[in-house]
Amino acid sequence: MQHCGGGAGPNVFGQAGPTGGDASSDVDAALERWVEQGIAPERIIATRRTAGKVERTRPLCAYPAIARYKGAGSTDDAANFECVN
């Protein structure tokens, strides 16, 4: 996902290094939880911010699943997507 940096889509998900963030939106925290507690992440929420304001969120799904829009609600909100195989 680091290839998405600078684009219009969500591109922040804790990949800049350890932050001690929430495992639902921070890849380092998700990996730590997986190693230490045996809980593999099914998805991580990526965020797009502009001037500190969240513009868009999307789920990054565990392979081979992909994020699919549920058909209702804003396409800028990760809650309106599901990870499907």
Biopython code that builds the backbone (N, CA, C, O; Angstrom):
import numpy as np
from Bio.PDB.StructureBuilder import StructureBuilder

atoms = [
    (1, "MET", "N", (0.807, -1.208, 0.000)),
    (1, "MET", "CA", (0.000, 0.000, 0.000)),
    (1, "MET", "C", (0.843, 1.262, 0.000)),
    (1, "MET", "O", (0.309, 2.336, -0.274)),
    (2, "GLN", "N", (2.114, 1.185, 0.289)),
    (2, "GLN", "CA", (2.901, 2.414, 0.317)),
    (2, "GLN", "C", (3.001, 3.054, -1.065)),
    (2, "GLN", "O", (3.340, 4.232, -1.183)),
    (3, "HIS", "N", (2.708, 2.283, -2.106)),
    (3, "HIS", "CA", (2.734, 2.849, -3.455)),
    (3, "HIS", "C", (1.604, 3.853, -3.668)),
    (3, "HIS", "O", (1.609, 4.574, -4.665)),
    (4, "CYS", "N", (0.627, 3.915, -2.747)),
    (4, "CYS", "CA", (-0.516, 4.819, -2.894)),
    (4, "CYS", "C", (-0.256, 6.195, -2.290)),
    (4, "CYS", "O", (-1.107, 7.078, -2.403)),
    (5, "GLY", "N", (0.868, 6.396, -1.666)),
    (5, "GLY", "CA", (1.156, 7.669, -1.024)),
    (5, "GLY", "C", (1.037, 8.830, -1.994)),
    (5, "GLY", "O", (1.548, 8.777, -3.112)),
    (6, "GLY", "N", (0.360, 9.878, -1.555)),
    (6, "GLY", "CA", (0.219, 11.080, -2.364)),
    (6, "GLY", "C", (-0.951, 11.059, -3.318)),
    (6, "GLY", "O", (-1.244, 12.078, -3.945)),
    (7, "GLY", "N", (-1.632, 9.930, -3.451)),
    (7, "GLY", "CA", (-2.794, 9.851, -4.330)),
    (7, "GLY", "C", (-4.052, 10.369, -3.658)),
    (7, "GLY", "O", (-4.003, 10.903, -2.550)),
    (8, "ALA", "N", (-5.181, 10.207, -4.338)),
    (8, "ALA", "CA", (-6.451, 10.707, -3.821)),
    (8, "ALA", "C", (-7.114, 9.754, -2.831)),
    (8, "ALA", "O", (-8.044, 10.144, -2.125)),
    (9, "GLY", "N", (-6.645, 8.516, -2.773)),
    (9, "GLY", "CA", (-7.280, 7.522, -1.918)),
    (9, "GLY", "C", (-6.704, 7.486, -0.511)),
    (9, "GLY", "O", (-5.708, 8.151, -0.223)),
    (10, "PRO", "N", (-7.330, 6.711, 0.363)),
    (10, "PRO", "CA", (-6.821, 6.536, 1.719)),
    (10, "PRO", "C", (-5.430, 5.908, 1.678)),
    (10, "PRO", "O", (-5.227, 4.878, 1.034)),
    (11, "ASN", "N", (-4.485, 6.522, 2.357)),
    (11, "ASN", "CA", (-3.109, 6.037, 2.271)),
    (11, "ASN", "C", (-2.368, 6.031, 3.609)),
    (11, "ASN", "O", (-1.150, 5.861, 3.639)),
    (12, "VAL", "N", (-3.083, 6.212, 4.701)),
    (12, "VAL", "CA", (-2.467, 6.198, 6.018)),
    (12, "VAL", "C", (-3.086, 5.066, 6.832)),
    (12, "VAL", "O", (-4.297, 5.027, 7.049)),
    (13, "PHE", "N", (-2.230, 4.146, 7.277)),
    (13, "PHE", "CA", (-2.700, 3.015, 8.073)),
    (13, "PHE", "C", (-1.621, 2.556, 9.038)),
    (13, "PHE", "O", (-1.503, 1.368, 9.338)),
    (14, "GLY", "N", (-0.834, 3.512, 9.522)),
    (14, "GLY", "CA", (0.209, 3.218, 10.501)),
    (14, "GLY", "C", (1.496, 2.700, 9.926)),
    (14, "GLY", "O", (2.342, 2.209, 10.674)),
    (15, "GLN", "N", (1.683, 2.789, 8.620)),
    (15, "GLN", "CA", (2.866, 2.233, 7.974)),
    (15, "GLN", "C", (4.121, 3.074, 8.165)),
    (15, "GLN", "O", (5.198, 2.662, 7.735)),
    (16, "ALA", "N", (4.017, 4.222, 8.788)),
    (16, "ALA", "CA", (5.172, 5.101, 8.955)),
    (16, "ALA", "C", (6.078, 4.676, 10.105)),
    (16, "ALA", "O", (7.127, 5.282, 10.325)),
    (17, "GLY", "N", (5.684, 3.652, 10.831)),
    (17, "GLY", "CA", (6.493, 3.170, 11.944)),
    (17, "GLY", "C", (5.649, 2.986, 13.179)),
    (17, "GLY", "O", (4.479, 3.367, 13.191)),
    (18, "PRO", "N", (6.217, 2.410, 14.216)),
    (18, "PRO", "CA", (5.458, 2.137, 15.433)),
    (18, "PRO", "C", (4.861, 3.406, 16.029)),
    (18, "PRO", "O", (5.562, 4.391, 16.261)),
    (19, "THR", "N", (3.565, 3.365, 16.271)),
    (19, "THR", "CA", (2.884, 4.515, 16.851)),
    (19, "THR", "C", (2.105, 4.153, 18.100)),
    (19, "THR", "O", (1.651, 5.035, 18.829)),
    (20, "GLY", "N", (1.948, 2.855, 18.353)),
    (20, "GLY", "CA", (1.152, 2.444, 19.504)),
    (20, "GLY", "C", (-0.322, 2.691, 19.288)),
    (20, "GLY", "O", (-1.078, 2.858, 20.246)),
    (21, "GLY", "N", (-0.734, 2.717, 18.030)),
    (21, "GLY", "CA", (-2.113, 3.010, 17.697)),
    (21, "GLY", "C", (-3.059, 1.839, 17.893)),
    (21, "GLY", "O", (-2.703, 0.813, 18.473)),
    (22, "ASP", "N", (-4.258, 2.019, 17.400)),
    (22, "ASP", "CA", (-5.325, 1.028, 17.478)),
    (22, "ASP", "C", (-5.109, -0.029, 16.399)),
    (22, "ASP", "O", (-4.854, 0.316, 15.245)),
    (23, "ALA", "N", (-5.206, -1.291, 16.748)),
    (23, "ALA", "CA", (-4.971, -2.388, 15.805)),
    (23, "ALA", "C", (-5.953, -2.386, 14.635)),
    (23, "ALA", "O", (-5.690, -3.026, 13.617)),
    (24, "SER", "N", (-7.069, -1.686, 14.756)),
    (24, "SER", "CA", (-8.029, -1.652, 13.647)),
    (24, "SER", "C", (-7.600, -0.694, 12.541)),
    (24, "SER", "O", (-8.112, -0.773, 11.425)),
    (25, "SER", "N", (-6.664, 0.212, 12.837)),
    (25, "SER", "CA", (-6.244, 1.192, 11.832)),
    (25, "SER", "C", (-4.735, 1.404, 11.782)),
    (25, "SER", "O", (-4.260, 2.318, 11.108)),
    (26, "ASP", "N", (-3.985, 0.573, 12.486)),
    (26, "ASP", "CA", (-2.533, 0.716, 12.544)),
    (26, "ASP", "C", (-1.892, -0.637, 12.276)),
    (26, "ASP", "O", (-2.001, -1.547, 13.097)),
    (27, "VAL", "N", (-1.230, -0.777, 11.141)),
    (27, "VAL", "CA", (-0.666, -2.064, 10.734)),
    (27, "VAL", "C", (0.349, -2.585, 11.742)),
    (27, "VAL", "O", (0.406, -3.792, 11.974)),
    (28, "ASP", "N", (1.152, -1.715, 12.347)),
    (28, "ASP", "CA", (2.120, -2.172, 13.341)),
    (28, "ASP", "C", (1.426, -2.730, 14.583)),
    (28, "ASP", "O", (1.831, -3.765, 15.111)),
    (29, "ALA", "N", (0.386, -2.047, 15.045)),
    (29, "ALA", "CA", (-0.367, -2.531, 16.206)),
    (29, "ALA", "C", (-1.082, -3.838, 15.870)),
    (29, "ALA", "O", (-1.170, -4.730, 16.715)),
    (30, "ALA", "N", (-1.593, -3.959, 14.645)),
    (30, "ALA", "CA", (-2.268, -5.190, 14.226)),
    (30, "ALA", "C", (-1.289, -6.362, 14.188)),
    (30, "ALA", "O", (-1.623, -7.464, 14.622)),
    (31, "LEU", "N", (-0.086, -6.128, 13.671)),
    (31, "LEU", "CA", (0.927, -7.188, 13.636)),
    (31, "LEU", "C", (1.374, -7.574, 15.044)),
    (31, "LEU", "O", (1.583, -8.753, 15.328)),
    (32, "GLU", "N", (1.519, -6.596, 15.912)),
    (32, "GLU", "CA", (1.901, -6.883, 17.298)),
    (32, "GLU", "C", (0.836, -7.741, 17.978)),
    (32, "GLU", "O", (1.161, -8.718, 18.653)),
    (33, "ARG", "N", (-0.425, -7.380, 17.801)),
    (33, "ARG", "CA", (-1.523, -8.165, 18.393)),
    (33, "ARG", "C", (-1.539, -9.583, 17.832)),
    (33, "ARG", "O", (-1.795, -10.542, 18.560)),
    (34, "TRP", "N", (-1.264, -9.713, 16.528)),
    (34, "TRP", "CA", (-1.248, -11.031, 15.893)),
    (34, "TRP", "C", (-0.144, -11.914, 16.493)),
    (34, "TRP", "O", (-0.376, -13.076, 16.825)),
    (35, "VAL", "N", (1.052, -11.344, 16.626)),
    (35, "VAL", "CA", (2.184, -12.098, 17.161)),
    (35, "VAL", "C", (1.992, -12.414, 18.646)),
    (35, "VAL", "O", (2.216, -13.546, 19.075)),
    (36, "GLU", "N", (1.583, -11.425, 19.421)),
    (36, "GLU", "CA", (1.520, -11.596, 20.868)),
    (36, "GLU", "C", (0.244, -12.252, 21.382)),
    (36, "GLU", "O", (0.259, -12.905, 22.425)),
    (37, "GLN", "N", (-0.880, -12.078, 20.644)),
    (37, "GLN", "CA", (-2.153, -12.605, 21.126)),
    (37, "GLN", "C", (-2.775, -13.630, 20.177)),
    (37, "GLN", "O", (-3.803, -14.229, 20.497)),
    (38, "GLY", "N", (-2.155, -13.833, 19.012)),
    (38, "GLY", "CA", (-2.667, -14.796, 18.051)),
    (38, "GLY", "C", (-3.925, -14.357, 17.326)),
    (38, "GLY", "O", (-4.645, -15.192, 16.779)),
    (39, "ILE", "N", (-4.205, -13.045, 17.313)),
    (39, "ILE", "CA", (-5.400, -12.518, 16.646)),
    (39, "ILE", "C", (-4.983, -11.872, 15.323)),
    (39, "ILE", "O", (-4.463, -10.756, 15.303)),
    (40, "ALA", "N", (-5.216, -12.588, 14.220)),
    (40, "ALA", "CA", (-4.850, -12.068, 12.900)),
    (40, "ALA", "C", (-5.851, -11.003, 12.461)),
    (40, "ALA", "O", (-7.052, -11.161, 12.678)),
    (41, "PRO", "N", (-5.376, -9.925, 11.848)),
    (41, "PRO", "CA", (-6.298, -8.893, 11.371)),
    (41, "PRO", "C", (-7.061, -9.376, 10.135)),
    (41, "PRO", "O", (-6.474, -9.956, 9.221)),
    (42, "GLU", "N", (-8.353, -9.136, 10.118)),
    (42, "GLU", "CA", (-9.154, -9.440, 8.934)),
    (42, "GLU", "C", (-9.185, -8.240, 8.003)),
    (42, "GLU", "O", (-9.341, -8.379, 6.789)),
    (43, "ARG", "N", (-9.035, -7.052, 8.594)),
    (43, "ARG", "CA", (-8.977, -5.812, 7.818)),
    (43, "ARG", "C", (-8.345, -4.729, 8.669)),
    (43, "ARG", "O", (-8.350, -4.797, 9.898)),
    (44, "ILE", "N", (-7.801, -3.730, 7.992)),
    (44, "ILE", "CA", (-7.237, -2.552, 8.641)),
    (44, "ILE", "C", (-7.840, -1.359, 7.916)),
    (44, "ILE", "O", (-7.921, -1.348, 6.687)),
    (45, "ILE", "N", (-8.253, -0.375, 8.661)),
    (45, "ILE", "CA", (-8.888, 0.802, 8.058)),
    (45, "ILE", "C", (-7.818, 1.825, 7.680)),
    (45, "ILE", "O", (-7.045, 2.274, 8.526)),
    (46, "ALA", "N", (-7.785, 2.185, 6.401)),
    (46, "ALA", "CA", (-6.892, 3.227, 5.898)),
    (46, "ALA", "C", (-7.655, 4.548, 5.861)),
    (46, "ALA", "O", (-8.869, 4.574, 5.658)),
    (47, "THR", "N", (-6.928, 5.637, 6.058)),
    (47, "THR", "CA", (-7.543, 6.957, 6.145)),
    (47, "THR", "C", (-6.890, 7.927, 5.170)),
    (47, "THR", "O", (-5.690, 7.854, 4.906)),
    (48, "ARG", "N", (-7.687, 8.818, 4.652)),
    (48, "ARG", "CA", (-7.198, 9.940, 3.833)),
    (48, "ARG", "C", (-7.544, 11.209, 4.588)),
    (48, "ARG", "O", (-8.716, 11.486, 4.843)),
    (49, "ARG", "N", (-6.522, 11.986, 4.948)),
    (49, "ARG", "CA", (-6.742, 13.244, 5.661)),
    (49, "ARG", "C", (-6.224, 14.402, 4.822)),
    (49, "ARG", "O", (-5.215, 14.285, 4.127)),
    (50, "THR", "N", (-6.926, 15.509, 4.900)),
    (50, "THR", "CA", (-6.485, 16.749, 4.281)),
    (50, "THR", "C", (-6.630, 17.842, 5.328)),
    (50, "THR", "O", (-7.710, 18.041, 5.884)),
    (51, "ALA", "N", (-5.554, 18.536, 5.589)),
    (51, "ALA", "CA", (-5.526, 19.596, 6.597)),
    (51, "ALA", "C", (-6.036, 19.074, 7.944)),
    (51, "ALA", "O", (-6.735, 19.784, 8.667)),
    (52, "GLY", "N", (-5.678, 17.821, 8.274)),
    (52, "GLY", "CA", (-6.066, 17.235, 9.546)),
    (52, "GLY", "C", (-7.467, 16.676, 9.615)),
    (52, "GLY", "O", (-7.834, 16.053, 10.611)),
    (53, "LYS", "N", (-8.267, 16.885, 8.568)),
    (53, "LYS", "CA", (-9.652, 16.415, 8.551)),
    (53, "LYS", "C", (-9.751, 15.103, 7.765)),
    (53, "LYS", "O", (-9.206, 14.994, 6.667)),
    (54, "VAL", "N", (-10.442, 14.112, 8.327)),
    (54, "VAL", "CA", (-10.643, 12.837, 7.644)),
    (54, "VAL", "C", (-11.594, 13.051, 6.467)),
    (54, "VAL", "O", (-12.733, 13.486, 6.642)),
    (55, "GLU", "N", (-11.106, 12.738, 5.268)),
    (55, "GLU", "CA", (-11.915, 12.860, 4.053)),
    (55, "GLU", "C", (-12.533, 11.533, 3.655)),
    (55, "GLU", "O", (-13.670, 11.477, 3.187)),
    (56, "ARG", "N", (-11.756, 10.443, 3.848)),
    (56, "ARG", "CA", (-12.191, 9.151, 3.316)),
    (56, "ARG", "C", (-11.535, 8.038, 4.114)),
    (56, "ARG", "O", (-10.381, 8.160, 4.525)),
    (57, "THR", "N", (-12.265, 6.959, 4.335)),
    (57, "THR", "CA", (-11.700, 5.759, 4.947)),
    (57, "THR", "C", (-12.113, 4.561, 4.105)),
    (57, "THR", "O", (-13.189, 4.544, 3.507)),
    (58, "ARG", "N", (-11.250, 3.571, 4.070)),
    (58, "ARG", "CA", (-11.535, 2.328, 3.337)),
    (58, "ARG", "C", (-10.887, 1.163, 4.060)),
    (58, "ARG", "O", (-9.831, 1.319, 4.673)),
    (59, "PRO", "N", (-11.514, -0.007, 3.994)),
    (59, "PRO", "CA", (-10.875, -1.172, 4.600)),
    (59, "PRO", "C", (-9.810, -1.753, 3.674)),
    (59, "PRO", "O", (-9.985, -1.813, 2.457)),
    (60, "LEU", "N", (-8.711, -2.177, 4.276)),
    (60, "LEU", "CA", (-7.691, -2.961, 3.583)),
    (60, "LEU", "C", (-7.937, -4.382, 4.053)),
    (60, "LEU", "O", (-7.746, -4.690, 5.229)),
    (61, "CYS", "N", (-8.352, -5.235, 3.158)),
    (61, "CYS", "CA", (-8.780, -6.591, 3.519)),
    (61, "CYS", "C", (-7.634, -7.590, 3.453)),
    (61, "CYS", "O", (-6.713, -7.456, 2.648)),
    (62, "ALA", "N", (-7.714, -8.597, 4.320)),
    (62, "ALA", "CA", (-6.728, -9.678, 4.300)),
    (62, "ALA", "C", (-6.905, -10.466, 3.009)),
    (62, "ALA", "O", (-8.022, -10.819, 2.633)),
    (63, "TYR", "N", (-5.795, -10.736, 2.339)),
    (63, "TYR", "CA", (-5.810, -11.499, 1.097)),
    (63, "TYR", "C", (-6.420, -12.872, 1.349)),
    (63, "TYR", "O", (-6.087, -13.505, 2.351)),
    (64, "PRO", "N", (-7.273, -13.340, 0.505)),
    (64, "PRO", "CA", (-7.599, -12.886, -0.840)),
    (64, "PRO", "C", (-8.855, -12.015, -0.906)),
    (64, "PRO", "O", (-9.338, -11.711, -1.997)),
    (65, "ALA", "N", (-9.378, -11.617, 0.234)),
    (65, "ALA", "CA", (-10.604, -10.808, 0.240)),
    (65, "ALA", "C", (-10.351, -9.433, -0.373)),
    (65, "ALA", "O", (-9.221, -8.944, -0.405)),
    (66, "ILE", "N", (-11.423, -8.827, -0.855)),
    (66, "ILE", "CA", (-11.369, -7.470, -1.403)),
    (66, "ILE", "C", (-12.477, -6.642, -0.764)),
    (66, "ILE", "O", (-13.476, -7.188, -0.295)),
    (67, "ALA", "N", (-12.298, -5.330, -0.749)),
    (67, "ALA", "CA", (-13.318, -4.433, -0.215)),
    (67, "ALA", "C", (-14.400, -4.236, -1.274)),
    (67, "ALA", "O", (-14.116, -3.876, -2.417)),
    (68, "ARG", "N", (-15.638, -4.478, -0.871)),
    (68, "ARG", "CA", (-16.769, -4.303, -1.794)),
    (68, "ARG", "C", (-17.784, -3.376, -1.136)),
    (68, "ARG", "O", (-18.158, -3.567, 0.021)),
    (69, "TYR", "N", (-18.224, -2.370, -1.887)),
    (69, "TYR", "CA", (-19.228, -1.414, -1.423)),
    (69, "TYR", "C", (-20.538, -2.145, -1.177)),
    (69, "TYR", "O", (-20.963, -2.950, -2.006)),
    (70, "LYS", "N", (-21.184, -1.874, -0.045)),
    (70, "LYS", "CA", (-22.436, -2.544, 0.316)),
    (70, "LYS", "C", (-23.636, -2.028, -0.478)),
    (70, "LYS", "O", (-24.691, -2.663, -0.491)),
    (71, "GLY", "N", (-23.481, -0.879, -1.139)),
    (71, "GLY", "CA", (-24.553, -0.349, -1.971)),
    (71, "GLY", "C", (-25.353, 0.763, -1.335)),
    (71, "GLY", "O", (-26.266, 1.300, -1.962)),
    (72, "ALA", "N", (-25.033, 1.120, -0.110)),
    (72, "ALA", "CA", (-25.753, 2.205, 0.556)),
    (72, "ALA", "C", (-24.772, 2.985, 1.425)),
    (72, "ALA", "O", (-23.804, 2.424, 1.938)),
    (73, "GLY", "N", (-25.027, 4.274, 1.583)),
    (73, "GLY", "CA", (-24.166, 5.124, 2.395)),
    (73, "GLY", "C", (-23.035, 5.715, 1.579)),
    (73, "GLY", "O", (-22.866, 5.417, 0.397)),
    (74, "SER", "N", (-22.278, 6.548, 2.233)),
    (74, "SER", "CA", (-21.182, 7.254, 1.567)),
    (74, "SER", "C", (-20.066, 6.302, 1.166)),
    (74, "SER", "O", (-19.674, 5.426, 1.938)),
    (75, "THR", "N", (-19.565, 6.480, -0.035)),
    (75, "THR", "CA", (-18.417, 5.689, -0.480)),
    (75, "THR", "C", (-17.119, 6.198, 0.144)),
    (75, "THR", "O", (-16.053, 5.633, -0.101)),
    (76, "ASP", "N", (-17.199, 7.244, 0.936)),
    (76, "ASP", "CA", (-16.037, 7.767, 1.650)),
    (76, "ASP", "C", (-15.920, 7.189, 3.060)),
    (76, "ASP", "O", (-15.023, 7.576, 3.809)),
    (77, "ASP", "N", (-16.813, 6.269, 3.433)),
    (77, "ASP", "CA", (-16.847, 5.711, 4.784)),
    (77, "ASP", "C", (-16.601, 4.204, 4.741)),
    (77, "ASP", "O", (-17.363, 3.463, 4.119)),
    (78, "ALA", "N", (-15.539, 3.757, 5.403)),
    (78, "ALA", "CA", (-15.183, 2.329, 5.426)),
    (78, "ALA", "C", (-16.317, 1.454, 5.965)),
    (78, "ALA", "O", (-16.404, 0.277, 5.615)),
    (79, "ALA", "N", (-17.177, 2.009, 6.805)),
    (79, "ALA", "CA", (-18.293, 1.239, 7.372)),
    (79, "ALA", "C", (-19.256, 0.748, 6.294)),
    (79, "ALA", "O", (-20.030, -0.181, 6.526)),
    (80, "ASN", "N", (-19.209, 1.365, 5.124)),
    (80, "ASN", "CA", (-20.116, 0.996, 4.046)),
    (80, "ASN", "C", (-19.492, 0.002, 3.065)),
    (80, "ASN", "O", (-19.998, -0.198, 1.960)),
    (81, "PHE", "N", (-18.394, -0.612, 3.483)),
    (81, "PHE", "CA", (-17.712, -1.629, 2.688)),
    (81, "PHE", "C", (-17.584, -2.912, 3.510)),
    (81, "PHE", "O", (-17.561, -2.871, 4.740)),
    (82, "GLU", "N", (-17.503, -4.031, 2.831)),
    (82, "GLU", "CA", (-17.250, -5.295, 3.499)),
    (82, "GLU", "C", (-16.141, -6.030, 2.764)),
    (82, "GLU", "O", (-15.951, -5.853, 1.560)),
    (83, "CYS", "N", (-15.419, -6.847, 3.496)),
    (83, "CYS", "CA", (-14.370, -7.660, 2.904)),
    (83, "CYS", "C", (-14.976, -8.976, 2.456)),
    (83, "CYS", "O", (-15.529, -9.719, 3.266)),
    (84, "VAL", "N", (-14.872, -9.270, 1.145)),
    (84, "VAL", "CA", (-15.457, -10.487, 0.589)),
    (84, "VAL", "C", (-14.413, -11.209, -0.255)),
    (84, "VAL", "O", (-13.504, -10.597, -0.816)),
    (85, "ASN", "N", (-14.573, -12.528, -0.327)),
    (85, "ASN", "CA", (-13.679, -13.346, -1.167)),
    (85, "ASN", "C", (-14.239, -13.448, -2.567)),
    (85, "ASN", "O", (-13.639, -14.092, -3.427)),
]
sb = StructureBuilder()
sb.init_structure("model")
sb.init_model(0)
sb.init_chain("A")
sb.init_seg("    ")
for serial, (resi, resn, name, xyz) in enumerate(atoms, 1):
    if name == "N":
        sb.init_residue(resn, " ", resi, " ")
    sb.init_atom(name, np.array(xyz, "f"), 0.0, 1.0, " ", f" {name:<3s}", serial, name[0])
structure = sb.get_structure()
